[in-house]
Amino acid sequence: MSSPVLSWALPVALFLLALAMVMCLVRVLKGPSAQDRVLALDCMYLNAMLFMLVLGIYYGSTNYFEAAMLIALLGFASSTAMAKFLLRGEVIE
């Protein structure tokens, strides 16, 4: 990390993303309806993907970017399946 702004912005971003994930976890555990829980899980996977991207920038490693792409793909597929299940009651027709 050569930039002085980047040296303090990345840890702050990591902390805020971790805080957002904890708040999403609270909504998943406490959510009044299934739709709230699905939306919180969707937000959690987005925050996890961004967390991995920021870690990749922080450590300068491309492995984190591959992990972020994997999280994005699996999160999208699971959110779509869960929304279809809540809408129709079945995933596979």
DSSP file (Angstrom, degrees, kcal/mol; ACC not computed):
  #  RESIDUE AA STRUCTURE BP1 BP2  ACC     N-H-->O    O-->H-N    N-H-->O    O-->H-N    TCO  KAPPA ALPHA  PHI   PSI    X-CA   Y-CA   Z-CA
    1    1 A M              0   0    0      0, 0.0     6,-0.0     0, 0.0    57,-0.0   0.000 360.0 360.0 360.0 108.1    0.0    0.0    0.0
    2    2 A S        +     0   0    0      4,-0.0     3,-0.0     2,-0.0     5,-0.0   0.774 360.0  81.2 -92.0 -27.9    1.8    3.1   -1.2
    3    3 A S     >  -     0   0    0      1,-0.1     4,-1.4     2,-0.0     0, 0.0  -0.616  68.2-146.5 -83.6 135.0   -0.9    5.7   -0.7
    4    4 A P  H  > S+     0   0    0      0, 0.0     4,-0.7     0, 0.0     5,-0.1   0.831 101.5  53.5 -68.6 -29.2   -1.4    7.1    2.8
    5    5 A V  H >> S+     0   0    0      1,-0.2     4,-2.2     2,-0.2     3,-0.7   0.908 107.8  50.4 -68.7 -40.4   -5.1    7.4    2.2
    6    6 A L  H 3> S+     0   0    0      1,-0.2     4,-1.8     2,-0.2    -1,-0.2   0.808 100.1  65.3 -67.1 -29.7   -5.4    3.8    1.2
    7    7 A S  H 3< S+     0   0    0     -4,-1.4    -1,-0.2     1,-0.2    -2,-0.2   0.769 116.2  26.5 -68.5 -25.0   -3.5    2.7    4.3
    8    8 A W  H <X S+     0   0    0     -3,-0.7     4,-1.3    -4,-0.7    -2,-0.2   0.673 116.4  60.7-106.6 -21.8   -6.3    3.9    6.5
    9    9 A A  H  X S+     0   0    0     -4,-2.2     4,-2.5     2,-0.2     5,-0.2   0.878 100.2  54.8 -73.3 -37.0   -9.3    3.6    4.1
   10   10 A L  H  X S+     0   0    0     -4,-1.8     4,-2.5     2,-0.2     5,-0.2   0.935 108.9  45.4 -66.5 -46.4   -9.0   -0.1    3.6
   11   11 A P  H  > S+     0   0    0      0, 0.0     4,-2.3     0, 0.0    -1,-0.2   0.888 113.9  51.0 -63.2 -35.3   -9.1   -1.1    7.3
   12   12 A V  H  X S+     0   0    0     -4,-1.3     4,-2.5     2,-0.2    -2,-0.2   0.922 110.6  48.7 -64.9 -42.5  -12.1    1.2    7.8
   13   13 A A  H  X S+     0   0    0     -4,-2.5     4,-2.4     2,-0.2     5,-0.2   0.900 110.8  50.7 -63.8 -40.6  -13.9   -0.3    4.8
   14   14 A L  H  X S+     0   0    0     -4,-2.5     4,-2.2     2,-0.2    -1,-0.2   0.913 111.1  48.4 -62.8 -42.3  -13.2   -3.8    6.1
   15   15 A F  H  X S+     0   0    0     -4,-2.3     4,-2.3     2,-0.2    -2,-0.2   0.925 112.8  47.4 -63.8 -44.1  -14.6   -2.8    9.5
   16   16 A L  H  X S+     0   0    0     -4,-2.5     4,-2.2     2,-0.2    -2,-0.2   0.874 112.0  49.6 -68.2 -36.7  -17.7   -1.3    8.1
   17   17 A L  H  X S+     0   0    0     -4,-2.4     4,-2.0     2,-0.2    -1,-0.2   0.894 111.1  49.7 -68.0 -38.6  -18.3   -4.3    5.8
   18   18 A A  H  X S+     0   0    0     -4,-2.2     4,-2.0     2,-0.2    -2,-0.2   0.899 110.7  50.5 -64.6 -39.7  -17.9   -6.6    8.7
   19   19 A L  H  X S+     0   0    0     -4,-2.3     4,-2.2     1,-0.2    -2,-0.2   0.900 109.1  51.0 -63.6 -41.1  -20.4   -4.5   10.7
   20   20 A A  H  X S+     0   0    0     -4,-2.2     4,-2.0     1,-0.2    -1,-0.2   0.873 108.8  51.8 -64.4 -36.7  -22.9   -4.6    7.9
   21   21 A M  H  X S+     0   0    0     -4,-2.0     4,-2.2     2,-0.2    -1,-0.2   0.886 108.7  50.3 -67.6 -37.5  -22.6   -8.4    7.8
   22   22 A V  H  X S+     0   0    0     -4,-2.0     4,-2.0     2,-0.2    -2,-0.2   0.903 110.0  50.3 -65.3 -40.3  -23.3   -8.6   11.5
   23   23 A M  H  X S+     0   0    0     -4,-2.2     4,-1.6     1,-0.2    -2,-0.2   0.870 110.3  50.1 -66.6 -35.6  -26.3   -6.4   11.1
   24   24 A C  H  X S+     0   0    0     -4,-2.0     4,-2.2     2,-0.2    -1,-0.2   0.886 107.9  54.1 -66.8 -38.4  -27.5   -8.6    8.2
   25   25 A L  H  X S+     0   0    0     -4,-2.2     4,-2.4     1,-0.2    -2,-0.2   0.890 105.6  52.7 -63.0 -38.7  -27.0  -11.7   10.4
   26   26 A V  H  X S+     0   0    0     -4,-2.0     4,-2.2     1,-0.2    -1,-0.2   0.906 109.9  48.5 -61.4 -41.1  -29.2  -10.1   13.1
   27   27 A R  H  X S+     0   0    0     -4,-1.6     4,-2.0     2,-0.2    -2,-0.2   0.853 109.8  52.6 -68.7 -34.5  -31.9   -9.6   10.5
   28   28 A V  H  < S+     0   0    0     -4,-2.2    -2,-0.2     1,-0.2    -1,-0.2   0.925 116.3  38.9 -65.5 -43.4  -31.6  -13.2    9.3
   29   29 A L  H  < S+     0   0    0     -4,-2.4    -2,-0.2     1,-0.2    -1,-0.2   0.818 129.3  30.5 -75.6 -30.5  -31.9  -14.5   12.9
   30   30 A K  H  < S+     0   0    0     -4,-2.2    -2,-0.2    -5,-0.2    -3,-0.2   0.529  82.2 136.3-107.9  -9.6  -34.6  -12.1   14.0
   31   31 A G     <  -     0   0    0     -4,-2.0     6,-0.1    -5,-0.2    -4,-0.0  -0.046  50.4-141.7 -50.0 135.8  -36.5  -11.3   10.7
   32   32 A P  S    S+     0   0    0      0, 0.0     2,-0.3     0, 0.0    -1,-0.1   0.776  81.0  26.5 -72.1 -24.3  -40.3  -11.3   11.1
   33   33 A S  S  > S-     0   0    0      1,-0.1     4,-1.6     0, 0.0     5,-0.1  -0.886  79.9-112.9-135.1 166.5  -40.9  -13.0    7.7
   34   34 A A  H  > S+     0   0    0     -2,-0.3     4,-2.3     1,-0.2     5,-0.2   0.842 115.5  58.2 -66.7 -33.4  -39.2  -15.3    5.3
   35   35 A Q  H  > S+     0   0    0      1,-0.2     4,-2.3     2,-0.2    -1,-0.2   0.886 104.2  51.5 -65.2 -38.2  -38.9  -12.5    2.8
   36   36 A D  H  > S+     0   0    0      2,-0.2     4,-2.2     1,-0.2    -1,-0.2   0.898 110.1  49.6 -62.9 -40.3  -36.9  -10.4    5.2
   37   37 A R  H  X S+     0   0    0     -4,-1.6     4,-2.3     2,-0.2    -2,-0.2   0.898 110.3  49.4 -66.9 -40.3  -34.6  -13.3    5.9
   38   38 A V  H  X S+     0   0    0     -4,-2.3     4,-2.3     2,-0.2    -2,-0.2   0.915 111.7  49.1 -65.1 -42.2  -34.0  -13.9    2.2
   39   39 A L  H  X S+     0   0    0     -4,-2.3     4,-2.2     1,-0.2    -2,-0.2   0.883 110.7  50.6 -64.5 -38.3  -33.3  -10.2    1.6
   40   40 A A  H  X S+     0   0    0     -4,-2.2     4,-2.1     2,-0.2    -1,-0.2   0.890 110.2  49.5 -67.4 -38.3  -30.9  -10.1    4.5
   41   41 A L  H  X S+     0   0    0     -4,-2.3     4,-2.3     2,-0.2    -2,-0.2   0.891 109.9  52.0 -65.4 -38.4  -29.0  -13.2    3.1
   42   42 A D  H  X S+     0   0    0     -4,-2.3     4,-1.7     1,-0.2    -2,-0.2   0.920 111.7  45.9 -62.0 -44.5  -28.8  -11.5   -0.2
   43   43 A C  H  X S+     0   0    0     -4,-2.2     4,-2.3     1,-0.2    -1,-0.2   0.858 110.6  55.3 -65.6 -35.4  -27.3   -8.4    1.4
   44   44 A M  H  X S+     0   0    0     -4,-2.1     4,-2.4     1,-0.2    -2,-0.2   0.900 106.6  48.2 -68.1 -40.1  -25.0  -10.6    3.4
   45   45 A Y  H  X S+     0   0    0     -4,-2.3     4,-2.2     2,-0.2    -1,-0.2   0.872 111.1  51.6 -70.5 -32.4  -23.5  -12.3    0.3
   46   46 A L  H  X S+     0   0    0     -4,-1.7     4,-2.3     2,-0.2    -2,-0.2   0.919 111.4  47.2 -65.2 -42.2  -23.0   -8.9   -1.4
   47   47 A N  H  X S+     0   0    0     -4,-2.3     4,-2.4     2,-0.2    -2,-0.2   0.882 111.1  51.6 -66.1 -37.4  -21.2   -7.7    1.7
   48   48 A A  H  X S+     0   0    0     -4,-2.4     4,-2.2     2,-0.2    -1,-0.2   0.894 109.3  50.5 -65.5 -39.1  -19.1  -10.8    1.8
   49   49 A M  H  X S+     0   0    0     -4,-2.2     4,-2.0     2,-0.2    -2,-0.2   0.935 112.7  45.5 -63.7 -45.7  -18.2  -10.4   -1.9
   50   50 A L  H  X S+     0   0    0     -4,-2.3     4,-2.5     1,-0.2    -2,-0.2   0.870 109.7  56.0 -65.3 -36.5  -17.1   -6.8   -1.3
   51   51 A F  H  X S+     0   0    0     -4,-2.4     4,-2.3     1,-0.2    -1,-0.2   0.917 108.3  47.7 -60.1 -44.2  -15.2   -7.8    1.8
   52   52 A M  H  X S+     0   0    0     -4,-2.2     4,-2.2     2,-0.2    -2,-0.2   0.880 110.6  51.9 -65.7 -37.9  -13.2  -10.3   -0.2
   53   53 A L  H  X S+     0   0    0     -4,-2.0     4,-1.8     2,-0.2    -2,-0.2   0.915 110.6  47.4 -64.7 -42.4  -12.6   -7.7   -2.9
   54   54 A V  H  X S+     0   0    0     -4,-2.5     4,-2.6     1,-0.2    -2,-0.2   0.887 110.9  52.1 -67.0 -37.7  -11.3   -5.2   -0.3
   55   55 A L  H  X S+     0   0    0     -4,-2.3     4,-2.8     1,-0.2     5,-0.3   0.891 107.0  53.8 -63.5 -37.5   -9.1   -7.9    1.2
   56   56 A G  H  X>S+     0   0    0     -4,-2.2     4,-1.3     1,-0.2     5,-1.0   0.888 111.5  44.4 -63.0 -39.3   -7.7   -8.6   -2.2
   57   57 A I  H  <5S+     0   0    0     -4,-1.8    -2,-0.2     2,-0.2    -1,-0.2   0.905 113.5  51.7 -69.0 -41.3   -6.7   -5.0   -2.6
   58   58 A Y  H  <5S+     0   0    0     -4,-2.6    -2,-0.2     1,-0.2    -3,-0.2   0.925 121.7  29.9 -62.8 -47.1   -5.3   -4.9    0.9
   59   59 A Y  H  <5S-     0   0    0     -4,-2.8    -1,-0.2    -5,-0.1    -2,-0.2   0.588 101.6-128.0 -91.5 -10.7   -3.1   -7.9    0.5
   60   60 A G  T  <5 +     0   0    0     -4,-1.3     2,-0.4    -5,-0.3    -3,-0.2   0.848  61.0 137.9  69.0  34.2   -2.5   -7.5   -3.2
   61   61 A S      < -     0   0    0     -5,-1.0     3,-0.4    -6,-0.3     4,-0.4  -0.914  51.4-151.7-117.0 139.4   -3.5  -11.1   -4.0
   62   62 A T  S  > S+     0   0    0     -2,-0.4     4,-1.5     1,-0.2     3,-0.3   0.629  87.6  78.8 -82.4 -12.9   -5.6  -12.2   -6.9
   63   63 A N  H  > S+     0   0    0      1,-0.2     4,-1.9     2,-0.2    -1,-0.2   0.854  89.3  55.7 -62.8 -33.8   -6.9  -15.3   -5.0
   64   64 A Y  H  > S+     0   0    0     -3,-0.4     4,-2.2     1,-0.2    -1,-0.2   0.845 103.3  54.5 -67.9 -33.2   -9.4  -13.0   -3.1
   65   65 A F  H  > S+     0   0    0     -4,-0.4     4,-1.9    -3,-0.3    -1,-0.2   0.878 107.8  49.6 -69.0 -36.9  -10.9  -11.8   -6.4
   66   66 A E  H  X S+     0   0    0     -4,-1.5     4,-2.0     2,-0.2    -2,-0.2   0.892 110.7  50.1 -66.8 -39.0  -11.5  -15.4   -7.5
   67   67 A A  H  X S+     0   0    0     -4,-1.9     4,-2.4     2,-0.2    -2,-0.2   0.883 108.6  53.0 -65.7 -38.0  -13.2  -16.1   -4.1
   68   68 A A  H  X S+     0   0    0     -4,-2.2     4,-2.2     2,-0.2    -1,-0.2   0.891 108.4  50.0 -64.4 -39.0  -15.3  -13.0   -4.5
   69   69 A M  H  X S+     0   0    0     -4,-1.9     4,-2.3     2,-0.2    -1,-0.2   0.893 110.2  50.4 -66.9 -38.4  -16.5  -14.1   -7.9
   70   70 A L  H  X S+     0   0    0     -4,-2.0     4,-2.5     2,-0.2     5,-0.3   0.907 110.4  49.5 -64.7 -42.1  -17.4  -17.6   -6.5
   71   71 A I  H  X S+     0   0    0     -4,-2.4     4,-2.5     1,-0.2     5,-0.2   0.902 110.8  50.8 -62.6 -41.4  -19.3  -15.9   -3.7
   72   72 A A  H  X S+     0   0    0     -4,-2.2     4,-2.2     2,-0.2    -2,-0.2   0.920 112.2  45.9 -63.9 -44.6  -21.2  -13.8   -6.2
   73   73 A L  H  X S+     0   0    0     -4,-2.3     4,-2.1     2,-0.2    -2,-0.2   0.938 117.0  42.7 -65.6 -47.3  -22.1  -16.7   -8.4
   74   74 A L  H  X S+     0   0    0     -4,-2.5     4,-2.3     1,-0.2     5,-0.2   0.875 114.0  52.3 -68.0 -36.6  -23.3  -18.9   -5.6
   75   75 A G  H  X S+     0   0    0     -4,-2.5     4,-2.3    -5,-0.3    -1,-0.2   0.902 109.7  48.5 -65.9 -41.3  -25.1  -16.1   -3.9
   76   76 A F  H  X S+     0   0    0     -4,-2.2     4,-2.3    -5,-0.2    -2,-0.2   0.927 112.9  47.7 -64.6 -44.5  -27.0  -15.2   -7.0
   77   77 A A  H  X S+     0   0    0     -4,-2.1     4,-2.2     1,-0.2    -2,-0.2   0.908 114.1  46.4 -64.3 -41.6  -28.0  -18.8   -7.6
   78   78 A S  H  X S+     0   0    0     -4,-2.3     4,-2.4     2,-0.2    -1,-0.2   0.878 111.8  50.5 -71.1 -36.1  -29.1  -19.3   -4.0
   79   79 A S  H  X S+     0   0    0     -4,-2.3     4,-2.3     2,-0.2    -2,-0.2   0.902 111.8  48.4 -66.2 -40.0  -31.1  -16.1   -3.9
   80   80 A T  H  X S+     0   0    0     -4,-2.3     4,-2.2     2,-0.2    -2,-0.2   0.919 112.9  47.7 -65.4 -43.6  -32.9  -17.0   -7.1
   81   81 A A  H  X S+     0   0    0     -4,-2.2     4,-2.2     2,-0.2    -2,-0.2   0.908 113.0  48.1 -64.6 -41.6  -33.7  -20.4   -5.9
   82   82 A M  H  X S+     0   0    0     -4,-2.4     4,-2.4     2,-0.2    -1,-0.2   0.896 111.4  49.8 -67.9 -39.4  -35.0  -19.1   -2.5
   83   83 A A  H  X S+     0   0    0     -4,-2.3     4,-1.9     2,-0.2    -1,-0.2   0.903 111.7  48.9 -65.1 -40.0  -37.1  -16.5   -4.2
   84   84 A K  H  X>S+     0   0    0     -4,-2.2     4,-2.7     2,-0.2     5,-0.5   0.885 111.0  50.9 -65.9 -38.4  -38.6  -19.1   -6.5
   85   85 A F  H  X5S+     0   0    0     -4,-2.2     4,-2.1     1,-0.2    -2,-0.2   0.914 111.5  46.6 -64.7 -42.6  -39.3  -21.4   -3.6
   86   86 A L  H  <5S+     0   0    0     -4,-2.4    -1,-0.2     1,-0.2    -2,-0.2   0.832 116.6  45.9 -69.3 -30.8  -41.1  -18.6   -1.6
   87   87 A L  H  <5S+     0   0    0     -4,-1.9    -2,-0.2    -5,-0.2    -1,-0.2   0.920 132.7  12.5 -76.7 -45.7  -43.1  -17.6   -4.7
   88   88 A R  H  <5S-     0   0    0     -4,-2.7    -3,-0.2     2,-0.3    -2,-0.2   0.625  93.7-118.6-111.6 -17.2  -44.2  -21.1   -5.9
   89   89 A G  S  <<S+     0   0    0     -4,-2.1     2,-0.3    -5,-0.5    -4,-0.2   0.428  89.2  66.0  90.7  -1.8  -43.4  -23.5   -3.0
   90   90 A E        -     0   0    0     -6,-0.5    -2,-0.3     1,-0.1    -1,-0.2  -0.990  58.2-158.2-148.8 152.7  -41.0  -25.5   -5.2
   91   91 A V  S    S+     0   0    0     -2,-0.3     2,-0.5     1,-0.2    -1,-0.1   0.847  83.1  49.8 -97.0 -45.0  -37.7  -25.0   -6.8
   92   92 A I              0   0    0      1,-0.1    -1,-0.2    -7,-0.0   -11,-0.0  -0.843 360.0 360.0-101.0 128.8  -37.6  -27.6   -9.5
   93   93 A E              0   0    0     -2,-0.5    -1,-0.1    -3,-0.1    -2,-0.0   0.452 360.0 360.0 -91.6 360.0  -40.7  -27.9  -11.7
